[in-house]
Amino acid sequence: MDKDEIHLRRLPAAAPWGPHADSDFHGVDFLPDDLSELPDETGMRVNKKYSCLPAEEKGIHIINIRAIEDIGYDQHESTLLNSLSKNPDADCKYGLYFRDGKRKVDYILVYHYKKSSAGRTLTRRAQHNDASARSAKQDPLPGKGVQMEMGESEPHADCHEDDKRFRREEYEGNLVEAGLELEHDEDTKIHGVGFVKIHAPWNVLCREAEFLKLKMPTKKMYQINQTHGLLKKINSVIQKITEPIQPKVAEHKPQTVKRLSYPFSREKQHLFDLSDRDSFFDSKTRSTIVYEILKRTTCTKAKYSMGITSLLANGVYSAAYPLHDGDYEGENVEPNDRKLLCEEWASYGVFYKYQPIDLVRKYFGEKIGLYFAWLGVYTQMLIPASIVGIIVFLYGCATVDENIPSMEMCDQRNNITMCPLCDRTCSYWKMSSACATARASHLFDNPATVFFSVFMALWAATFMEHWKRKQMRLNYRWDLTGFEEEEEAVKDHPRAEYEAKVLEKSLRKEHKHKETDKEKLTWKDRFPAYLTNFVGIIFMVGLTFAIVFGVIIYRISTAAALAISSTPSGRSSVRVTVTATAVIINLVVIIILDEVYGCIARWLTQIEVPKTDKNFEERLIFKAFLLKFVNAYTPIFYVAFFKGRFVGRPGDYVYIFHSFRMEECAPGGCLMELCIQLSIIMLGKQLIQNNLFEIGIPKMKKFIRYMKLKRRRSLDHEEHMKKKQRYEVDYNLEPFSGLTPEYMEMIIQFGFVTLFVASFPLAPLFALLNNIIEIRLDAKKFVTELRRPVAVRAKDIGIWYNILRGIGKLAVIINAFVISFTSDFIPRLVYLYMYSENGTMHGFVNHTLSYFNVSDFQAGTAPNDPMELGYEVQICRYKDYREPPWSENKYDISKDFWAVLAARLAFVIVFQNLVMFMSDFVDWIIPDIPKDISQQIHKEKVLMVEVFMREEQGKLQMLETWKDKDKKKGENCNNHSPRLSLSHSGSLSSCHSYPVDV
């Protein structure tokens, strides 16, 4: 043959060719035998159109396409290609494997690139069925002497795009050097988006598992200690009762045996069950290992070292994520963990079942598994709290007709005339008109609420202890008993922003011709950020207080405006109207500021430039919790502790801006208003913010992404009808943004349940109903709406546990003050034991009211219509402990006030110390580690020692066997060759030096 002969060259299948080269050219089996003998004269590059043929396992053929054209093979191109036609997407399970169908995709990198306006003339993915159909639409083959480079189909990108491409090439080259295997795909249904599929081979997995100290199950199995006697019978009965509410997953079944786990070591591979290497490292572990390599691998441009976080932050890559296991719905879907989770966990139809926590941990990792385990324990513990709360509420309903103070207030015969609630426009009013408020107040302000406050304080302590024990059980089950957070902290890599800031600092010093060592950020570098944080947080807290103050002004002015109303119905419903509208305004403001404060907290944390992701998360949590706590509870704190405290008295009221009089509590006290405020804010926040936002916003974002992709999509009908690859489907999902929002909403809810529970006993019930929905809502979001997060090892819930403990301690103090100062519990006790004539509550209402002579009104503050009640008023009453007008020290604070105040302070001290002591006693009496778990952990240590002792004994026995063989061999040598007797000791010593590999 002449110079237009075909040139064949064979390369290894796994050879790294760089990020944009087709490293998976496929073997050509249809060429005639004589072609393999052609001389190597014209080494030319292959046209990308022919790079989608089935791959050979051993190697890759690169063919000179021009020579094929010259000798006439291009005439039968479609025939030859279709002779091997089969669906490669089915072989690679639609993106879950490489195109060879054997190597699993462990991680995906996504990048944007610019394509030619003429459309997709070249393809990268194997599509044998439609290769001939596409060949008619694509450009014809180049003629003789024309060579098509892989980048010639793309226009010249600008410098920025070239810089990104060079960085990707360098980074992916480094990944290949680290042992990972890559495969590219730019022939996708998403225009201008390319995907890099990453596979970690076995040797890389073993190396990284040893470096990360991953505990893996060994061959050794042992029996888990079972209960005996009465406990065994009780457990079996409980298991039979709870069987219908158990999820139908293998991981949730009770285990009687457990594999002994040990940190993976390549030197001790014989300890582990490696019979099935494909499943030894599950998908969660594989993606974790690849992510660690991605974080550790860098690309350097000048002195700028960029890891994957920096590359993502700078737009070199647009996304990085592990793949979901497969589809969760549809016909002919292969069974996978994601589908199982969707059916047994992420469905509202299984709301009554336990969560398959072990399967959640297997799929999402320990950190997310612990969150859902904690949420499940919290929801379970709300059941007894809800039952007791309902009993307390029903007790209030049952005794409302027997409550003497409310009966006295509703009695028309008392004919008590009350002083006006505002200046001029408000007139005198009858106490009996507040009958409904007084009766409703008794539902929440009764002796049972004091018991419920003590109960909830002990409940919070018990919940924390129960969670610690559950956490230890999970640590044992998930082989985290020897895991320490410090091990993870060592492997924490600097964040992209931190690296950029350090680079900027080093470049600045170099510009000043200063020799510098390895730079790091000091407090001087961060001082402007710290100052901004301090000023920003103070400003935000001040803004919250200002908004609450604005709502107070609204309440006062609205009450005065409604009091002018000529209709009696309008005047009678003033208090209810003002309270309801003010609470709704507060709710709307809280929801808006929650979102604003979340963004501001993130921005304040970003300008601090924390070094690691863990530091960033902890600082973000602190700021967000502080701002959201103040935002959510400031209106409630105002009603509970400040409203009605600084009113003054008739004739000497306290004014705001010299025109607005401070608002008073209702005759029945402020507890009813506190209950209304708490219930509306809690329920509204849960319903609107937690549920509607969580459902609506992801759906809206998904719809917007879908519309953008639909607008950008420029595919022919045949391309459009192709089934999407797994990584394309996952790319359209919402990125995982961390667990902070999930924890935050539950912590705020925990505050509503515990902090003011004395005023709203039904709070645990509403929290329980919300959490039943919340668990399935979060589960559905994680399984169907979010990209699969990288699994993170963790042995506890971190800083959130300390926040929960802090809220539990604060709840004791707040409930003590609510009972003492907001409710009438203490004044009733003081009256009953000090002032009651017959030992009953008769006369209590009259005792709490003081007298005022209407002639003592300040000029311009008396009612405009003093005859509204039909008679002239000389003396009116107001709620306070003051001397009457006929006393020498008229309108001064009376001795009764000081007696009640002393009793209130004494109750706070006694209640707080008693409940704190009981909580600490519960904490002390319940061990943090269950006894059976501590025994199992000890048993594991003993068994592990036994395994290594047997291994050492085996080595010694083998060594002795070698010695005996060597000795016999030496004796035989002496008998047959006397001349070798001098070297006998040498031979023995050489035998002793033989290496023994067990």
NORURPE-V671090 format. One line per field, one symbol per residue. burial: I if it has 24 or more other ideal C-beta (glycine too) atoms within 12 Angstrom, else O. A space follows every 10 residues. Layout:
burial: ???
This chain:
burial: OOOOIIIIOO OOIIOIIIII IIIIIIIIOI IOOOOOOIOO OIOIIIIIII IIIIIOOOOI IIIIIIIIII IOIIOOIOOI IOOIOOOIIO IIIIIIIIII IOIIIIIIII IIIOIOOOOI IIIIIIIIII IIOIIOOIOO IIOOOOOIOI IOIIOOOOOO OOOIIIIIII IIIIIIOIII IIIIIIIIII IIIIIIIIII IIOIIIIIIO OIIIIIIIOI OIOOIOOOOO OOOOOOOOOO OOOOOIIOIO IIOOOOOIII IIIIOOOOIO IIOOOOOOOI IIIIIIIIII IIIIIIIIIO OOOIIIIIII IIOIOIIIII IIIIIIIIOO OOOOOIIIII IIIIIIIOOI IOIIIIIIII IIIIIIIIII IIIIIIIIII IIOOIIOIII OIIOIIOOOI OOIIIIIIII OOOOOIIIII IIIOIIIIII IIIIIOIIII IIIIIIIIII IIIIIIIIII IIIIIIIIII IIIIIIIIII IOIOOOOIOO IIIIIIIIII IIIOIIOOOO OOOOOOOOIO IOOOOIOOIO OOIOOIIOOI IOIIOOIIOO IIIIIIIIII OIIOOOOOOO IOOIIIOIIO IIIIIIIOII IOIIIOIIOI IIOIIIIIII IIIIIIIIII IIIIIIIIII IIIIIIIIII IIIIOOIIII IOIOOOOOOI IIIIIIIIII IIIIIIIIII IIIIIIIIII IOIIIOOIOO OIOOOOOOIO OOOOOOOOIO OIOIIIIIII IIIIIIOIII IIIIIIIIII IIIIIIIIII IIIIIIIIII IIIIIIIIII IIIIIIIIII IIIIIIIIII IOIIIIIIII IIIIIIIIII IIIIIIIIII IIOOIOOOOO IOOIIIIIII IIIIOIIOOO IIIOOOOOOO OOIOIIIIII IIOOIOOOOO IOOIOIOOOI OOIIOOIIOO IIOOIIOIIO OIIOOIOOOI OOIOOIIOOI OOIIOOIOOO OOOOOOOOOO OIOOOIOOOI OOOOOOOOOO OOOOOOIIOO IOOOOOOO
